[in-house]
Amino acid sequence: MDRLEGMRTFAEVAAAGSFSEAARRLGISKALASKYVSRLEERLGSRLLNRTTRKVSLTEVGQSYLLRCKAVLEEVDDLEESVQLQQGRPRGLLRIAGPRVLGEDLLVPEVARFLDRFPEITVELLLDERRIDIVQEGYDLAIRIGRLQDSAMIARKLCDYRYVICAAPAYLERYGSITHPKEIAERAAIVNNNLAPSTQWDFLIENRLERIGLQPKVRVNTDRAVRTLVLAGQGVGLCLYPGVEADIATGRLVHLLEDYEAYDRPVSVVYPHARLLSGKARAFIDHLVEALRAQERQAPGSDTPG
C-alpha cells in the first residue's frame, strides 16, 4: 500500500467522521478505505480510530498523528500543484458548494467553460441553500450571497446581485397595486429569515434609506422558497433578481417599486486560509473573476471603449 494513500484516507475519515463519506469523497469503495486505514495502523503499531456502528472518532494517538499527517499531505499537495501550475496543468478533484438559486444560473455554465480550459480537473458541485461548512464537509470553496459572518474563511468578492420586490399578477388583482414602499407594511409578506432584519425591508425614499416593518405571512430560509410562494400568489416577496428575471420578463411576476430599490447583495467566494488554497481552486476562482468582469463589461449601461 502506498503510505501517502493511507495517510490521505485516514485524514479524510477523520474529517468526515465516517468511512462511507470519506470513501465517497475519495472516489473509492468503503471497503478499500477501511483497508487503507487498517494497514496504516498496522504499520504504525497503534490504533488511530475508534470504530463503532454509529460513528468513527480519533484516539488520543490519532489526534496527535492527524496534525502531523495533515501537514505532510499539504506539503506534498503544494509540491505537486506547484509543478502542475508551472506546466499550466492543474488537475484533480475540485469540490465546490453554492446556493441552488445562483448556482444553476452562474456556477454551472462557468464550471463547463472551466473544464474546457482545464480538462484534467474533475468537479463535484453541490447546489444547496444551506450554508456548507467547507472545512468539515471537505469542500475546496463555496459561493455565498450577502454579508459574510465566518471570520475563519478568506473571502473574495465576485459581484453584486440585486434583490427586487415582486408579486404575482393574481395577488395584485385581488388586493390592489402597490405604488409606495409604505404600502408594504399592510401587505402579506413572504420573508427570508437569512436576510437580516427579516421582518423589515429597506427602501430609498427621497434619497434616504428607510426601513419598513412587515407583516410576515410565511417565513422561509431560501430564495427559491420565496419565489415559489410569491408565484403562488401568497404575498409580496423580496426576490433574488437572477432567480425571477425570467418570471418578470414573461409576466408571471410583477416587478414592484423599482424606483425605491435598496438591495444589492455581494456574491463572494470563500475558502480556508490562503496557504491551504489548492492550485485547482485558485485557477477556478481566477476563472470566475475573469468571467464576471467580462459579463459586467457586456451588460447594458456599462462603459465600453468606443
N, C-alpha and C positions, 0 to 999 in steps of 0.2 A: 504494500500500500504506500502511496506517496504520502510523506509525512505532512506536507503542506495541505493536502486534501483532507486529511484527518483533522488538522487544526482548524481549517476553514469550516468543516462540517460541525465540529464542536462549538465554535463561536456562533454559528448560525442557530444551532439548537438552543444555546444559552440565551440568545436574543429573542427567539420565538417562543421559548418555553414549551416546545413541542417538537417531537421528531417528524410528525406529519407535515407541519407547517414549514419546518426547516427544509425538508426534502422537496416540498413544492417550490420554495424559493430557489433552491439549488438546481432544480430540474432533474432530480434523481428519485429513486424509489425510497420509501420509508425503511425498507429492509437494508438497503445499501447504506443509508445514513447511519443506521444503528450499528452496522458492521464497521464502518469507518471509526466511529467514536469508541467502540469496544476495543478495536485494535490499537487505537491511540492510548487508551487506558492500560492495556496490556504492556505496551512499550514503555510507558511511564511507571508502571508498577503501582498505580494509585487510581482510586475511583474519583472521577471528576464530576459525575452527575448522580443525583438521587432520582430513581425512576419509580413512579407509582402508576397505577392505572389511570389516574386523573391528571397528573402533572409531572413535569420534569423540573428539578431545581439543582442549583450548584452546591456541591460540597464545599467545605472550607478550603480544601486544596484546589478545587475547581475555580473558586473565586479568585485566588491569587494567580493561578495559571492563566485564567482568561485575560487578565490585564496584560501580561507579557505576550500572550498569544496574539491578541489584537494588534499590539504594537508591531510584532513581526509581520503579520499579514498586511498591515498598512504600508510598511516599508517595501514589501515585495510588490504590492499593487502599484505603489508610486513608481517603483523602478520600471516595471513592465509598461506602465502607461506613459512614462516619460519617453521611452524608446518608441512606442507606437505613435505618440504625438509628433515626434521628430520626423517620422515617416509619413505623417498625415493620415494614420490609420487607427483611430480609436476603435476598440472592439469590446465585445462582452455584452452582458445583460444590463439594461438601464431600466430601473423601476421608477415610474412617475405616478403621482397621485394628483387629482384635481377635482373640482366640483363638476357634476354632470352637466349643469345648465351652460357652463362656459366651455367645458372640455369638448363637447360634441361640435361646437362651432369653431373653437380656436385650436385646441390641442390636437385633435385627430388629424386635420389637414396638415398641420405642421409636423407631426410625427411622420406622416407619409413622405413629406419632402425631405425631412432629416434622414430617413432611411435610404432615400435615393442618393444622398450625398455620402452616407457612411454605411455601406451595405454589410459591414462586418459587425455592426451593432444589432442586437435584438432588443425589443422593448416590451415591457409589461406595463400597461396603462390601466390604472384603477380610476374610474369616474364615480365618485360618491360624494353626497352632500355633507357627510360627517367630516369632522376635522381629523385628518390622519396624523397619528404620532409617527413621523417618518423614521425616527431612530428605532423605536420599539418594534415597528412593523417592517423594518428593513427596506425602506424606500430611499432612493438617492435624492429625490427632490419632490416638492409639491408646489402647486399653483394655488394661490389663495386670493380671495376678494375681500377688500375692506381693511380696517385697521388691524395691525398685527399685534398680538399680545404675548407671543412666545419669545422672550428676550434671549433664549438659548440658541435660537436659529439666526443664521445670516439671511438677510432679505435683500432682494434686488427688484426695484420697481420695473414693471414691464410697460404698463399703460394705464389709462383711466377708462372705466366703463360707467355709463350713465344708468341711473335708476329713474324711471318715469312713472307718473300716476296714470293708471288705466282703469277702465270699467268696460263691461260688456254692453253692447247696444240695448239689449233687453232690460238690463238693470236701469239704464238711464231713461228708457221709455217708461218704466214703471215708477221711478222715484224722481225723475226730473234731471235736467242737465246741471253741471257744476261749472261755475264761471269764476269763482274766487276761492282761494285756499281756506278761508274761514268757514265755508260751507262744508268742508270735510269733517268738521267736528260733529256734525249732525248726521253723518252717514255711517253705514256699516262698513268697518274697515277690516281688511284681511292683512294681518301683520306678521312679519317675520321676526321672531324673537332674537335672531342673530344680528339684527340691525339695531344698535343702541342709539337712543332710547326707543324701545319697540313700540311704546304707546304714544309717541309723539313724532310728527313729521316736520321737517324743516322746509321753509319756503322763503324765497326772496320777494319781499313785498315793499315796493317803493325803495329799492336798493338796500333794504335792511333785512337781515336774517331773522325770521320769526318762527317760533315753534308752536305748532297747532296740536292740541290734545285730541286724542282719538276715542272712538267707541268700538273697540275690537269686537268683531263678531266671531272671528276664528283666529287663533294663534297657531302658527306653524314654525318650522325651523329650516325650511329650504325655499329657495327662489322658485323652484319648479312647482312646489305645492301652492305658493301664492298665485302663480299663473293659472293653474288648473282651477282653483276656486273662483278667481276673477272671471275666467272664461265661462264658468257655470252660472254666473250672474249673482253670486253670493255677496258681492260688495265691491268696494274700491280698493285697489292694491297698489303698493309701491313695487314695481316690477323691474328686474334687470333688463335693460333695453335689448341686448342681443337675443334674449330668450323670447321676447314678444315682438320683435321688429316685423316678422312675417305676419303675425296676427294683426298688427296695426295696418300694414300695407293691404291686407285682404279684407279689412273691415270687421274682423272677428272681435277686435278690441278697439276702443276709442282712447286716443292719447289726450289726457286732460291737463290743463293748467301748465302748458308748455312755457308760457312767459314767466312762470314763477319757480322754475326748477332750481333745486339747490343740492342735488345729489349726484356727485361724481365720486366713484369709489376706486381706489387704486387696486390694480391687479399686480401681484408680486410673485416672484418665485422664491421659495425658502429652502434652505439646505443646512446641514450641520456645519460646523466650523470649517472655514475655507481650506485649512490644511487637509481636511478629510475629503474634500471635493474631488471626485474622480475625473479623469480626463474626458470620459464619455459624457459625464454630467456637465462638465464645463463646456464641451462642444455643443450640447443641446441648448444650454442657456444662451450661449452666444448666437446660436441659430434663431432662437425665439426673439431675442432683442433685434437682430437684423430684420427679421420678417415683420415685426410690429412697427418698426421705424419705416419700413417700405410702405406698409399699409397707411400709416399716418400721412406720408408724403402724397399718396394717391387719393386720400379722402377728399370729398368735396369741401371747398373752402380753404384747403391747405395751401401754403405758399409754395409754388413750384417755379423753378427757374424759367424765365421767358425769353 
